[in-house]
Every structure is written in C-alpha cells, then in structure tokens.
Amino acid sequence: MPNTSTSTCNVDSYKCSDSGLLMPFVNEYTWPIAARATIYFIGLLWSFMAVSIVADIFMRAIETITSRTRPVRIHSSTSPTGYIDVEIKVWNDTVANLTLMALGSSAPEILLSVIEVTFNGFKSKDLGPSTIVGSAAFNLLVITAMCIVTVPDAEKRLIKNVKVFAVTSLFSLFAYLWLLVILIGITPDYVDLWEAIVTLLFFPILVVVAYIADKDYCGKPGKDEEAPLGIGFGDKGGLDPAKASKDFVVEVLKKIGKQPNLSEEDEARIVAAYVAKNTSHDKGWYRMSAIRNLTGGPRLVPTTNERQDKILTKLMTGENIGSSVSLFEDYDAGVTAVVEWAASSTAVLEKDGRAKLTLMRHGNINNKVLIMVETIDGTAEANSDYKPFKETIVFRPEETSKQIDIEIIDDNDWEPDEVFFVRLTAEPDQQARVGKRSVTQITILNDDDPGVFGFAKPSFVFKESAGRAMIPVERSNGADGRVVVGWKTMDMTAISSRDYIGGKGELEFQHGETTKYIAIEIIDDQNFEKDEHFEIQLTDVVPDGATIGRLKRTVVTIMNDDEFTGVVSRVVNLTNANLDSLKVSTTTWGQQFEEAMNVNGGDVENANIFDYVMHFLTFGFKVIFACIPPPSIWGGWLCFFVSLGAVGVLTAIVGDLAGLFGCLVGLKDTVTAITFVALGTSLPDLFASKQAALQEETADNSIGNVTGSNSVNVFLGLGLSWVIAAVYWTSQGKTFEVPAGSLSFSVTLYTVCAVLALGLLVLRRVVGKFGKAELGGSKIPKILCALFLVFLWVFYIIMSSLQAYGHIKAF
C-alpha cells in the first residue's frame, strides 16, 4: 500500500521563540540565528540609550521634587525688622539619596526584577536578581576603582558624611547576607511571605537609620539643620548655580585681567563655567550630566574652547593669570615645549643667603626637556656677591615646574643694591624652546643700612570702582632695622572726603621689609565725571640714618570707569543667559521638543562629531520622550509617574532583548545579566561618578552613594518582586520557589568581594601611604588599589560564569 503518512512543520515553534515576554514581534522561523543574534544585540545596545534618555527625564522630575524649599524666618541683628526670610530644602539629602535618587538611578534593575516575576507566572527567573547582584558588583568595584584613579595625582577626596556611609555600607553587606539566610538557611530554595515582607521592610528601616546618622541624633548635639539656600549653598563657597551677581562677575574679571583677543562672550562663558564647576551638586545632577554627554543632549556645564579652558583651569587652581599673553600662544600646536621663568625679576635680601627661582614649562609637557641655566654678572659679581650657577635642568614628562636656588654671599659690608641675571638656553635637537621670559633679574638688597625710601613710580592710576588704592613705597639700598615713614595727601582736582578719603599717616617698615603700601579709600559716586587727581607726599623718616629718595611725591589718578561698568553689566547678562541654558529641567513642552530636536540642546557651536553621531542615533527616542509632561507641572510628580511608566516599558523590552540574545548565542541568563545588562544599566553611573570625583571636594557624590544604591536594589528590587510573587502563591496555598543555586553562589561571591573592597577603602582612609583618603593620593598606590578592585570584579564575573555552566558546584 502507498505511504499516506505526512510530516508537518510548525513554523511558530523555533529556537528561542518563547523566550521573551513581548518579543519576537514577528515570525523569525526563516531567519539565520547569527542574523537574529546580531539584531538583538544591536537592539539591546540601542535600548540602553533609550533607557538613559528617559532616565534623564525621570531624574529631572526627581530633581524638581527634591529641590523644593520652604520659607523660614530667622533672627538677624543686622536686619531693620530683626529677622530675615531664608529658604530651607524640604527634602533631607540623605533621605532623597536613598529614596527618589536611588530609584532614579536603579529603576531599570528594580523594575526588571518586578516585571520578570509578574509577567512570567509569578515564577522566579535569573535575569532580574542576577542583574541586581551584577550591577552591585560593577558599582562597588569598577566605579570605585575609576574614581580612585580619576582624582589628579597628589589630590585626595574624603567621604565627608562618614556615619551615613558606614550605615549604608553595613546595610549593603547585611542585605546580601540576608539573602543567603533566606535562600540557604531558613527556607532553602523557597521564600515565605513573611520573609519577603521583612526584606521589603528593611528599605524604610535603612532610610530611618541613615537619617538618624545624618542628623547625628545619637551623637554629639549641635549639628546645624539644612543650610539656608543663598547662605551656605553646597560645599564650594556658597555659589548660586542659577545666577551670577555683578559683584561676583567683577571679582572673576579682576582675576582674569586684560587678555588679548578675549571677547565679552568669552568672558561670560568662562564665568558661567566657573560658577557651574564651583557649585556642589547631588548624585542626580551628575547622572543627568553623564547621560547628556553620552547622548549629545544639552550640557549642564558650559563647553569651553581651548583658549577659554586655559584661563578656566588657572581660575580653578587659584593661579595668578595676570595679563600673560602666553596663555594664547600656539606653541606649535602643542608639539613644542616652552620653558621660561615664572617672573622676570626677583629681589632678595643679602642676609637670606639664597635666591629661589621658579622655572615653568607649558605647551607640550609629555616629553623630556633639557634646559641650560647660567648666571651672568651685572653690578653684582660672581664669587663676590653670589655663587655662579651653570647647570642643565631636566624636565621629566608631565613635570611643569622646577625650583632653582642660587647662593647669595653676605659680606657684612654696606653696599648699594646690586643686580645679576640668570639666562635660559634650550639644548639643541629637542622639541623645546625658551619663552619670552628667558632672562630674569636678581636684585640683591643690602640689609646693613636702613635704606632709601621712595615711591615706585611718579604716578598711579586706579578705577573709581576699585574701592581702595594701594600705593607702594619701596625701600632700597639696605633693609636694616625698623624705620617709620610719614606721608600725607594733597588735593588736586580730586577732593578729599568727596572723591577719596585723604589725610596723613605713617608706614612702619620692620627689619628686612622692603615694600609697604599706603591704602587710600576711593569713593565711587557712580556718576559720570572726568578723571581726577590727588598727590601723596612722603614727609619724614625715623631714624636719621634712613633717607627719602628722589621719588618722594606721586600723583594718583582716579579714572572714571562707567565704560567698565557697562562691560560688567553686559558680561553679567551674558553669563546669566549661559546659566539659564544649563537648568536641569524645562518648563514647557515646546522647550522639551526644541532640546530634543537639536544637537547639544541647540548649542551647535560647541558640538563635536561624537555629539552629532549620538544625537542621530537617539533622535527618535528624544522626540518620543519629549511628549512626557515637563517637570514644571504639579511640582514634578506627573513627570515622575509618566517617566517611571516609560522606564518600565523599556525595561520589559531590555529584558526580552537580553534573554533572546543570550538564548541565541548560548549564554545563560545569569551570565547575560551580570555582564551585558549590568554594564548597560550602570554605565551612566560610571561616568557620573567620574565627573563627581573630579569636580567635587568630597567623595560622597562619587562613591558615597554606591553602597546605599546597592542596599536599595535588594530591599526594594527583590523585596517588592518577592512580596508580589509570595502573595500570589500564598493565595494559591503554595510557597514561592526561588532556587538558591546560581543566585546564592553569586551573592556569596559578591559579599566576599564587597568585604575586601570596603576594607580597602577603610585602609585608604587610615593609612598614610594611601594619603588617608578614599580617593586619590599618590600615583602608584592609587593605581594598585584600582587594579585590585578591577581584579575582584573580573574574578566575580569568571567564577559566577563557571558556576552557571556547571564547572563549579553551588551550595
């Protein structure tokens, strides 16, 4: 009989067709596995960008909510009413960090665990819990390592709120030990309802205990409440990040000085960047800044060009900028090293025994440079007045300054002031040259005679807004003993008590002192008037051995600076316009769409190629999520819940993409979770912590929040999902099953690594070799510490992966 049997093929059943909650969207029966794996991997990476963008909006809402203030009236003896009104933050910083801020940074991990359980028949899966543990390992080990080495050499960052950090650290260890107790000890491979509820309740307990530690209720009393805004804002001098006052701009412009080719727009951008970088921020701000830098979004710190950045760097480090034209020299496009003296002249007392000179290197600092330093006689002679010096000075790579000491001979004989010179010569056949200050003059002041006293110049010019004129009186040809010099002012076109506060007085020079200043108060009437003048005259000196020199009179000109005031006003307006563009949140949907559709939020001039590429890749997501209500509506709460829902939808997609990719390439969910998913969700935190380590004066916002977030992930992420599943299975008369195997092994391994990492931070805090600080310190110790932490993370990944594939037996 003929064979009538037929074979059928079910095109709806193929490899990994049932691995996702929402995916695959179409039938992929005929697709090559390699093509499917590639598509899902690219989709996973793309979805991480989407999560980052909606997380930025989520953090905007949280920033709006936690930045709310309330008015408080406090006593003030200087106020006519006897009190002043100040603004106090409603949210305590510690509570905000452990609740809304932690939810904002860890929402993908928490929601992934909840969604995975809820939409998979209330059964435990590996992806959610393993992502939580994997993210914790990456945060504590890799992010801490990055922060340690990011801090510049010789600088250090300490955790300021040590008590809160100690509480969150202990809770982060306890959280994972508690998981082991549940999964292995009390009810192996099962989670009872009471265990799930207790796990979730540890979250509010953590918040309460951390708040008590922050307020120091169990310690010494006297810690201030939240600092009033505008009086003690942040840790960096009380700068208001929302605006720059005229007085503040004037102070910064005085530090900048007159610089060639520096426009008012340049000055405004420098001032705005200076304000932004000197303002203390919270964890959420740094996370948003990192996300925007990665996705080509609007910047939270003004972008400065190379010329502006040179001045900004000097402002941040407190260096004197002066009117140095060399700030704007090309230096052969950074290829050539330039070496010159820090000052063109130096004075030294004969009795001091040595002149201390400083050599500066700029331009290319990455190569080795040889510079010949040689003394040249002036009126001072070698071997008689000073010891000759002729040596080759070596600048090692990254070395930018050198100290040179030249011995001065004290012969105990009176002599007039004498000078000699020190010349620089660059050795041939190297990429280095000598700068404009190639010769410096050394003046040897004789200290065996009382000296001759006189003004440094016959005239001085001061702006009316300067407030005070400081006129130097110099002592030459000796500096022996105490001398008192009398002086008086004489009106010319400037009238005392109307244009300046005149009169007479005395300057007292102690032994060895060579310069003193007459301080004259200038009255700024803020009216336009011509330049005015008055005279200062030296009248007498005591004792008789001292004399008044040729320049015993000087004319002081008070220059009207209404033009300068106009410049300041324009710079203030431009600065505040720059700061307005840096605001975290938007107020209208129109602003959101404008930012979404333009690279760098519209700051096209400062956009680079990376910004354009990332803006192109994320443009669709930016436009879609611009539909979320702005944080200005309902105090940010509407934006909070809508963006939280968007994060939930994206998290479900991420879970599907990760699970399908792992299934197609043969990766266990555990391995996929602790590698790809954990890195993708934690990458913004890495860059945020790096920026905080560089910009903040403490380590609280870079690593201080890591332990708190790790605790919240367990108590809220696993606690909430377990409560949901346990309630369901209890209602069915059953117990929620959670296989201990891979999870318990991963938790144990992480706990051991966490103890070692936290122990290292304690060691760095107390041992001098590490600089007695959690972050920074000497170059070699901090590199070794970072390598140790990275090794622990790699060890955790390898061992967890081996266990997942059965090469290592679990509990």
LOTOR-408336 format. One line per 4 residues: number of its first residue (from 1); their letters; for each residue x, y, z of C-alpha. Coordinates in steps of 0.2 Angstrom, whole numbers, plus 5000, padded with zeros to 4 digits. Example, Ala and Ser with C-alpha at 12.3 -4.5 7.8 and 13.67 -1.06 7.14 Angstrom:
BEGIN
1 = AS = 5062,4978,5039; 5068,4995,5036
END
This chain:
BEGIN
1 = MPNT = 5000,5000,5000; 5006,5018,4997; 5013,5028,5011; 5000,5040,5016
5 = STST = 5009,5047,5031; 5013,5066,5030; 5026,5076,5040; 5022,5093,5046
9 = CNVD = 5032,5108,5052; 5026,5120,5065; 5033,5137,5059; 5028,5145,5076
13 = SYKC = 5040,5134,5086; 5058,5138,5083; 5073,5142,5093; 5070,5154,5107
17 = SDSG = 5053,5159,5100; 5046,5158,5118; 5060,5166,5127; 5053,5184,5128
21 = LLMP = 5038,5192,5136; 5034,5204,5121; 5046,5198,5108; 5049,5192,5095
25 = FVNE = 5036,5204,5087; 5037,5194,5070; 5039,5176,5065; 5058,5173,5063
29 = YTWP = 5057,5155,5058; 5067,5158,5042; 5080,5170,5049; 5098,5164,5052
33 = IAAR = 5102,5163,5070; 5118,5174,5068; 5107,5187,5060; 5094,5186,5074
37 = ATIY = 5108,5187,5087; 5116,5202,5079; 5099,5211,5078; 5095,5208,5096
41 = FIGL = 5112,5213,5102; 5111,5230,5092; 5094,5232,5099; 5100,5229,5116
45 = LWSF = 5113,5242,5115; 5100,5254,5107; 5088,5251,5121; 5101,5256,5134
49 = MAVS = 5102,5273,5125; 5083,5274,5126; 5083,5269,5145; 5097,5283,5148
53 = IVAD = 5086,5296,5139; 5070,5293,5148; 5080,5291,5165; 5087,5308,5162
57 = IFMR = 5069,5315,5161; 5065,5304,5176; 5079,5312,5186; 5073,5329,5181
61 = AIET = 5057,5326,5189; 5066,5319,5205; 5077,5335,5205; 5062,5346,5204
65 = ITSR = 5054,5336,5218; 5069,5335,5230; 5074,5354,5227; 5058,5361,5234
69 = TRPV = 5061,5373,5248; 5050,5381,5261; 5052,5399,5269; 5059,5400,5286
73 = RIHS = 5061,5416,5296; 5076,5418,5307; 5083,5431,5319; 5095,5444,5312
77 = STSP = 5103,5458,5322; 5108,5467,5306; 5091,5467,5298; 5080,5483,5302
81 = TGYI = 5065,5471,5305; 5075,5460,5317; 5073,5444,5306; 5077,5438,5288
85 = DVEI = 5067,5426,5277; 5078,5411,5270; 5073,5396,5260; 5076,5379,5268
89 = KVWN = 5076,5362,5257; 5061,5352,5261; 5069,5335,5257; 5084,5329,5268
93 = DTVA = 5099,5325,5257; 5101,5308,5264; 5083,5303,5263; 5082,5310,5245
97 = NLTL = 5098,5300,5240; 5091,5283,5247; 5073,5285,5241; 5070,5295,5225
101 = MALG = 5088,5297,5219; 5091,5278,5222; 5075,5274,5212; 5080,5286,5198
105 = SSAP = 5097,5278,5196; 5092,5260,5199; 5074,5260,5192; 5079,5248,5177
109 = EILL = 5086,5235,5189; 5072,5236,5201; 5058,5236,5188; 5066,5222,5178
113 = SVIE = 5065,5211,5193; 5047,5216,5196; 5041,5214,5178; 5051,5197,5176
117 = VTFN = 5041,5190,5191; 5024,5197,5187; 5023,5193,5169; 5031,5175,5170
121 = GFKS = 5018,5167,5180; 5025,5174,5197; 5039,5162,5195; 5057,5166,5199
125 = KDLG = 5069,5169,5185; 5088,5173,5184; 5089,5189,5174; 5081,5201,5187
129 = PSTI = 5090,5195,5203; 5107,5192,5194; 5106,5210,5186; 5104,5217,5203
133 = VGSA = 5119,5207,5210; 5129,5211,5194; 5126,5229,5195; 5131,5230,5213
137 = AFNL = 5147,5222,5209; 5151,5234,5195; 5146,5249,5205; 5156,5245,5220
141 = LVIT = 5171,5238,5212; 5173,5246,5195; 5166,5263,5198; 5176,5264,5214
145 = AMCI = 5192,5259,5205; 5188,5273,5192; 5185,5286,5205; 5201,5282,5214
149 = VTVP = 5212,5284,5199; 5202,5299,5191; 5207,5311,5205; 5223,5320,5200
153 = DAEK = 5240,5315,5207; 5243,5322,5225; 5225,5327,5227; 5213,5317,5238
157 = RLIK = 5194,5316,5241; 5187,5310,5258; 5170,5305,5262; 5163,5319,5272
161 = NVKV = 5147,5311,5280; 5156,5295,5287; 5142,5290,5298; 5129,5289,5284
165 = FAVT = 5142,5279,5273; 5145,5267,5287; 5127,5264,5289; 5124,5261,5271
169 = SLFS = 5140,5250,5270; 5134,5239,5284; 5116,5238,5277; 5123,5233,5259
173 = LFAY = 5133,5219,5267; 5118,5214,5278; 5107,5214,5263; 5116,5201,5254
177 = LWLL = 5119,5190,5269; 5100,5191,5272; 5098,5184,5255; 5109,5169,5260
181 = VILI = 5100,5167,5276; 5083,5166,5267; 5089,5155,5252; 5100,5143,5261
185 = GITP = 5096,5144,5280; 5078,5147,5285; 5068,5140,5270; 5081,5133,5257
189 = DYVD = 5075,5136,5239; 5059,5145,5245; 5054,5162,5250; 5039,5163,5263
193 = LWEA = 5028,5178,5263; 5035,5184,5280; 5052,5183,5273; 5048,5194,5258
197 = IVTL = 5039,5207,5268; 5054,5208,5280; 5065,5210,5265; 5055,5225,5259
201 = LFFP = 5053,5232,5276; 5072,5233,5278; 5071,5248,5265; 5062,5260,5276
205 = ILVV = 5072,5254,5291; 5088,5259,5281; 5081,5276,5277; 5077,5279,5295
209 = VAYI = 5093,5273,5302; 5103,5283,5289; 5093,5299,5293; 5097,5297,5311
213 = ADKD = 5115,5295,5307; 5114,5310,5296; 5106,5321,5309; 5118,5314,5322
217 = YCGK = 5104,5311,5335; 5114,5298,5343; 5130,5308,5344; 5135,5325,5349
221 = PGKD = 5122,5338,5348; 5125,5354,5338; 5125,5349,5320; 5116,5363,5310
225 = EEAP = 5100,5359,5301; 5099,5361,5282; 5109,5376,5277; 5098,5391,5271
229 = LGIG = 5100,5392,5252; 5110,5408,5247; 5119,5407,5263; 5128,5391,5263
233 = FGDK = 5124,5383,5246; 5134,5367,5243; 5152,5364,5249; 5161,5376,5237
237 = GGLD = 5159,5394,5244; 5140,5396,5243; 5138,5400,5224; 5121,5401,5217
241 = PAKA = 5121,5390,5202; 5106,5399,5195; 5113,5416,5193; 5129,5426,5195
245 = SKDF = 5129,5443,5204; 5138,5459,5197; 5150,5458,5212; 5154,5440,5208
249 = VVEV = 5157,5444,5190; 5168,5459,5194; 5179,5448,5205; 5181,5435,5192
253 = LKKI = 5185,5448,5179; 5198,5455,5190; 5206,5438,5192; 5206,5436,5173
257 = GKQP = 5213,5453,5170; 5216,5461,5152; 5218,5447,5140; 5221,5450,5121
261 = NLSE = 5208,5443,5109; 5196,5439,5124; 5178,5445,5119; 5164,5448,5132
265 = EDEA = 5156,5432,5126; 5172,5423,5130; 5172,5431,5147; 5154,5427,5150
269 = RIVA = 5156,5408,5146; 5172,5407,5157; 5162,5415,5172; 5147,5403,5169
273 = AYVA = 5158,5388,5168; 5167,5394,5184; 5151,5395,5193; 5145,5378,5187
277 = KNTS = 5161,5369,5192; 5162,5378,5209; 5144,5373,5214; 5141,5357,5223
281 = HDKG = 5129,5345,5215; 5120,5329,5220; 5120,5312,5213; 5106,5315,5201
285 = WYRM = 5114,5330,5193; 5130,5321,5189; 5120,5306,5182; 5110,5318,5171
289 = SAIR = 5126,5326,5165; 5134,5310,5161; 5118,5304,5151; 5118,5320,5141
293 = NLTG = 5136,5320,5137; 5134,5302,5131; 5119,5306,5120; 5123,5323,5113
297 = GPRL = 5110,5332,5124; 5110,5349,5132; 5125,5351,5143; 5124,5355,5162
301 = VPTT = 5142,5363,5162; 5146,5376,5148; 5158,5369,5135; 5174,5380,5133
305 = NERQ = 5186,5381,5119; 5205,5378,5121; 5208,5396,5124; 5194,5398,5137
309 = DKIL = 5199,5382,5145; 5217,5388,5149; 5210,5403,5159; 5197,5392,5167
313 = TKLM = 5210,5380,5173; 5220,5394,5181; 5205,5401,5189; 5200,5384,5196
317 = TGEN = 5218,5380,5203; 5220,5398,5210; 5234,5403,5199; 5238,5421,5195
321 = IGSS = 5233,5424,5177; 5238,5442,5176; 5240,5449,5158; 5250,5435,5152
325 = VSLF = 5249,5434,5133; 5257,5417,5133; 5240,5410,5138; 5235,5412,5120
329 = EDYD = 5251,5407,5111; 5250,5392,5099; 5266,5383,5105; 5267,5375,5088
333 = AGVT = 5250,5367,5090; 5256,5359,5107; 5271,5350,5099; 5284,5361,5107
337 = AVVE = 5288,5363,5125; 5291,5381,5131; 5301,5384,5146; 5303,5402,5154
341 = WAAS = 5305,5410,5171; 5289,5412,5182; 5294,5430,5185; 5305,5442,5175
345 = STAV = 5313,5449,5191; 5316,5444,5209; 5323,5453,5224; 5332,5445,5239
349 = LEKD = 5340,5451,5255; 5358,5449,5256; 5356,5440,5273; 5344,5427,5266
353 = GRAK = 5358,5418,5259; 5349,5411,5243; 5338,5417,5229; 5324,5405,5225
357 = LTLM = 5319,5405,5207; 5305,5395,5198; 5305,5388,5180; 5289,5385,5172
361 = RHGN = 5286,5373,5157; 5270,5373,5146; 5265,5368,5129; 5270,5350,5126
365 = INNK = 5273,5343,5144; 5274,5324,5138; 5292,5324,5133; 5309,5325,5142
369 = VLIM = 5317,5343,5141; 5335,5349,5144; 5337,5367,5148; 5354,5376,5152
373 = VETI = 5353,5388,5167; 5368,5401,5168; 5371,5416,5179; 5378,5432,5171
377 = DGTA = 5386,5447,5181; 5378,5464,5182; 5383,5476,5196; 5384,5460,5207
381 = EANS = 5399,5449,5203; 5401,5430,5204; 5411,5423,5219; 5410,5440,5227
385 = DYKP = 5391,5444,5229; 5384,5427,5223; 5390,5409,5219; 5390,5406,5200
389 = FKET = 5377,5394,5193; 5378,5384,5177; 5369,5368,5176; 5357,5358,5164
393 = IVFR = 5340,5356,5171; 5330,5341,5166; 5311,5342,5165; 5304,5324,5166
397 = PEET = 5287,5320,5156; 5272,5328,5165; 5284,5339,5175; 5279,5358,5174
401 = SKQI = 5290,5367,5186; 5307,5367,5194; 5314,5376,5209; 5332,5384,5207
405 = DIEI = 5342,5390,5222; 5357,5402,5219; 5368,5406,5234; 5370,5424,5239
409 = IDDN = 5386,5429,5248; 5383,5440,5264; 5399,5450,5266; 5393,5461,5281
413 = DWEP = 5399,5477,5272; 5387,5490,5266; 5385,5491,5248; 5372,5498,5236
417 = DEVF = 5359,5487,5229; 5366,5475,5216; 5359,5465,5202; 5364,5450,5191
421 = FVRL = 5355,5440,5178; 5350,5421,5175; 5348,5416,5157; 5340,5401,5150
425 = TAEP = 5346,5391,5134; 5337,5376,5127; 5348,5362,5122; 5348,5358,5103
429 = DQQA = 5339,5343,5095; 5324,5343,5105; 5306,5349,5103; 5308,5363,5116
433 = RVGK = 5311,5382,5116; 5314,5396,5128; 5299,5408,5131; 5298,5427,5132
437 = RSVT = 5305,5427,5150; 5321,5419,5145; 5331,5431,5157; 5327,5435,5175
441 = QITI = 5335,5449,5185; 5340,5446,5203; 5342,5461,5214; 5352,5459,5230
445 = LNDD = 5346,5471,5243; 5359,5477,5256; 5352,5474,5273; 5366,5483,5283
449 = DPGV = 5359,5500,5281; 5342,5507,5285; 5339,5511,5267; 5332,5524,5255
453 = FGFA = 5313,5526,5254; 5303,5532,5239; 5288,5528,5228; 5289,5515,5214
457 = KPSF = 5283,5527,5201; 5279,5545,5199; 5260,5541,5195; 5247,5528,5198
461 = VFKE = 5230,5525,5190; 5215,5517,5199; 5197,5514,5193; 5184,5523,5203
465 = SAGR = 5176,5506,5207; 5192,5499,5214; 5186,5504,5232; 5204,5506,5238
469 = AMIP = 5220,5512,5230; 5236,5503,5236; 5251,5514,5233; 5268,5505,5235
473 = VERS = 5283,5513,5245; 5299,5504,5241; 5315,5503,5252; 5331,5501,5243
477 = NGAD = 5350,5501,5247; 5348,5492,5263; 5334,5485,5274; 5342,5486,5292
481 = GRVV = 5332,5490,5307; 5315,5497,5310; 5310,5513,5300; 5294,5524,5301
485 = VGWK = 5290,5534,5286; 5277,5548,5287; 5265,5553,5272; 5251,5565,5268
489 = TMDM = 5239,5568,5254; 5236,5584,5245; 5220,5588,5234; 5222,5592,5216
493 = TAIS = 5206,5590,5205; 5201,5576,5217; 5194,5582,5233; 5197,5573,5250
497 = SRDY = 5180,5567,5258; 5171,5569,5241; 5182,5558,5229; 5194,5550,5241
501 = IGGK = 5197,5548,5260; 5214,5558,5262; 5224,5564,5277; 5241,5559,5284
505 = GELE = 5248,5543,5292; 5264,5533,5294; 5271,5517,5287; 5281,5505,5298
509 = FQHG = 5295,5495,5290; 5301,5481,5301; 5319,5474,5299; 5321,5466,5282
513 = ETTK = 5305,5473,5274; 5307,5481,5258; 5289,5486,5252; 5274,5494,5261
517 = YIAI = 5258,5500,5254; 5248,5517,5258; 5230,5512,5257; 5218,5526,5251
521 = EIID = 5199,5523,5251; 5192,5528,5234; 5174,5535,5234; 5163,5528,5220
525 = DQNF = 5149,5540,5217; 5143,5531,5202; 5141,5547,5192; 5150,5551,5176
529 = EKDE = 5164,5563,5178; 5181,5567,5171; 5197,5559,5178; 5203,5567,5194
533 = HFEI = 5219,5568,5203; 5227,5570,5220; 5245,5569,5227; 5254,5559,5240
537 = QLTD = 5270,5565,5248; 5282,5557,5259; 5286,5569,5273; 5299,5562,5285
541 = VVPD = 5308,5546,5291; 5314,5540,5308; 5328,5536,5312; 5340,5548,5305
545 = GATI = 5351,5535,5296; 5336,5532,5284; 5333,5544,5269; 5319,5549,5257
549 = GRLK = 5324,5546,5239; 5321,5556,5223; 5303,5550,5221; 5295,5557,5236
553 = RTVV = 5279,5563,5228; 5267,5553,5217; 5251,5558,5208; 5236,5546,5209
557 = TIMN = 5223,5547,5195; 5205,5541,5199; 5199,5535,5182; 5180,5535,5179
561 = DDEF = 5175,5518,5174; 5157,5519,5168; 5163,5511,5152; 5170,5496,5163
565 = TGVV = 5153,5496,5172; 5144,5494,5156; 5156,5480,5151; 5152,5471,5168
569 = SRVV = 5133,5473,5165; 5134,5465,5148; 5145,5451,5154; 5133,5448,5169
573 = NLTN = 5118,5447,5157; 5128,5435,5145; 5134,5424,5160; 5116,5423,5167
577 = ANLD = 5110,5418,5149; 5123,5404,5149; 5117,5398,5166; 5099,5399,5161
581 = SLKV = 5103,5387,5147; 5111,5375,5160; 5095,5372,5170; 5091,5354,5174
585 = STTT = 5073,5355,5170; 5062,5363,5156; 5046,5372,5159; 5036,5369,5143
589 = WGQQ = 5033,5355,5130; 5040,5367,5117; 5057,5368,5126; 5057,5349,5128
593 = FEEA = 5055,5347,5109; 5067,5361,5105; 5080,5352,5115; 5076,5335,5108
597 = MNVN = 5077,5340,5090; 5094,5350,5091; 5111,5343,5095; 5118,5348,5112
601 = GGDV = 5100,5356,5115; 5104,5369,5102; 5122,5373,5107; 5128,5369,5089
605 = ENAN = 5144,5379,5090; 5151,5368,5104; 5145,5351,5097; 5158,5339,5091
609 = IFDY = 5157,5324,5080; 5153,5312,5094; 5138,5323,5099; 5131,5323,5081
613 = VMHF = 5133,5304,5080; 5125,5301,5096; 5111,5313,5093; 5107,5305,5076
617 = LTFG = 5106,5288,5085; 5095,5294,5098; 5085,5307,5089; 5069,5296,5088
621 = FKVI = 5070,5292,5107; 5072,5310,5111; 5057,5316,5101; 5046,5302,5108
625 = FACI = 5051,5305,5126; 5049,5324,5124; 5030,5320,5125; 5032,5316,5143
629 = PPPS = 5025,5331,5154; 5038,5343,5159; 5043,5344,5177; 5036,5361,5180
633 = IWGG = 5018,5353,5180; 5012,5348,5198; 5029,5350,5206; 5037,5337,5195
637 = WLCF = 5025,5322,5201; 5016,5320,5184; 5033,5319,5175; 5039,5307,5189
641 = FVSL = 5025,5294,5186; 5024,5295,5167; 5043,5293,5165; 5043,5279,5178
645 = GAVG = 5030,5270,5167; 5041,5273,5152; 5056,5266,5161; 5045,5251,5165
649 = VLTA = 5040,5248,5147; 5058,5250,5141; 5064,5238,5155; 5052,5225,5148
653 = IVGD = 5060,5227,5131; 5078,5226,5138; 5073,5210,5147; 5067,5202,5131
657 = LAGL = 5082,5208,5121; 5094,5202,5134; 5085,5185,5136; 5083,5182,5117
661 = FGCL = 5101,5187,5113; 5108,5175,5127; 5097,5161,5121; 5103,5163,5103
665 = VGLK = 5121,5163,5107; 5120,5150,5121; 5123,5162,5136; 5114,5158,5152
669 = DTVT = 5103,5172,5159; 5114,5173,5174; 5129,5177,5163; 5119,5189,5152
673 = AITF = 5113,5198,5167; 5130,5201,5176; 5138,5206,5160; 5128,5215,5147
677 = VALG = 5113,5220,5157; 5123,5226,5172; 5135,5236,5162; 5122,5244,5151
681 = TSLP = 5112,5250,5166; 5127,5255,5176; 5137,5264,5163; 5129,5281,5166
685 = DLFA = 5133,5279,5184; 5151,5276,5180; 5153,5292,5170; 5143,5302,5183
689 = SKQA = 5154,5296,5197; 5170,5300,5187; 5164,5318,5185; 5159,5320,5203
693 = ALQE = 5176,5313,5208; 5185,5327,5198; 5173,5341,5202; 5168,5338,5220
697 = ETAD = 5179,5342,5235; 5172,5326,5244; 5170,5308,5239; 5151,5307,5245
701 = NSIG = 5143,5310,5227; 5156,5299,5218; 5157,5283,5229; 5147,5288,5245
705 = NVTG = 5130,5283,5236; 5136,5267,5229; 5133,5257,5245; 5116,5265,5248
709 = SNSV = 5110,5261,5230; 5116,5243,5232; 5106,5241,5248; 5090,5249,5240
713 = NVFL = 5092,5237,5225; 5090,5222,5236; 5077,5228,5248; 5066,5237,5235
717 = GLGL = 5070,5227,5219; 5070,5209,5226; 5059,5213,5241; 5045,5221,5231
721 = SWVI = 5045,5207,5217; 5046,5193,5230; 5031,5201,5240; 5021,5201,5224
725 = AAVY = 5025,5183,5220; 5024,5177,5238; 5006,5184,5240; 5001,5176,5224
729 = WTSQ = 5007,5159,5229; 5001,5160,5247; 4984,5164,5240; 4986,5148,5230
733 = GKTF = 4991,5138,5245; 5009,5136,5240; 5026,5143,5243; 5035,5154,5231
737 = EVPA = 5050,5144,5224; 5067,5153,5222; 5081,5140,5218; 5096,5145,5228
741 = GSLS = 5109,5138,5216; 5117,5151,5205; 5109,5166,5214; 5116,5160,5231
745 = FSVT = 5133,5157,5224; 5134,5174,5215; 5128,5183,5231; 5141,5174,5242
749 = LYTV = 5155,5178,5229; 5149,5196,5229; 5149,5198,5248; 5167,5192,5249
753 = CAVL = 5172,5204,5236; 5162,5218,5244; 5170,5215,5261; 5188,5216,5253
757 = ALGL = 5183,5232,5244; 5176,5241,5259; 5191,5235,5269; 5202,5243,5256
761 = LVLR = 5193,5260,5257; 5194,5259,5276; 5213,5255,5274; 5215,5270,5262
765 = RVVG = 5206,5281,5275; 5218,5277,5289; 5235,5273,5281; 5247,5287,5277
769 = KFGK = 5254,5278,5262; 5237,5280,5253; 5235,5298,5258; 5222,5295,5271
773 = AELG = 5208,5297,5259; 5196,5286,5250; 5200,5293,5233; 5216,5300,5225
777 = GSKI = 5233,5301,5233; 5250,5296,5226; 5250,5289,5209; 5257,5271,5212
781 = PKIL = 5246,5267,5227; 5230,5273,5219; 5234,5263,5203; 5237,5247,5213
785 = CALF = 5221,5249,5223; 5211,5252,5207; 5219,5236,5199; 5215,5226,5214
789 = LVFL = 5196,5231,5213; 5195,5228,5195; 5203,5211,5198; 5190,5207,5211
793 = WVFY = 5176,5211,5198; 5184,5201,5184; 5186,5186,5197; 5167,5188,5201
797 = IIMS = 5162,5188,5183; 5173,5172,5179; 5168,5162,5194; 5150,5166,5193
801 = SLQA = 5150,5161,5174; 5159,5145,5178; 5146,5140,5191; 5132,5144,5179
805 = YGHI = 5139,5132,5167; 5141,5119,5180; 5160,5119,5181; 5159,5124,5199
809 = KAF = 5147,5116,5211; 5135,5128,5220; 5128,5126,5238
END
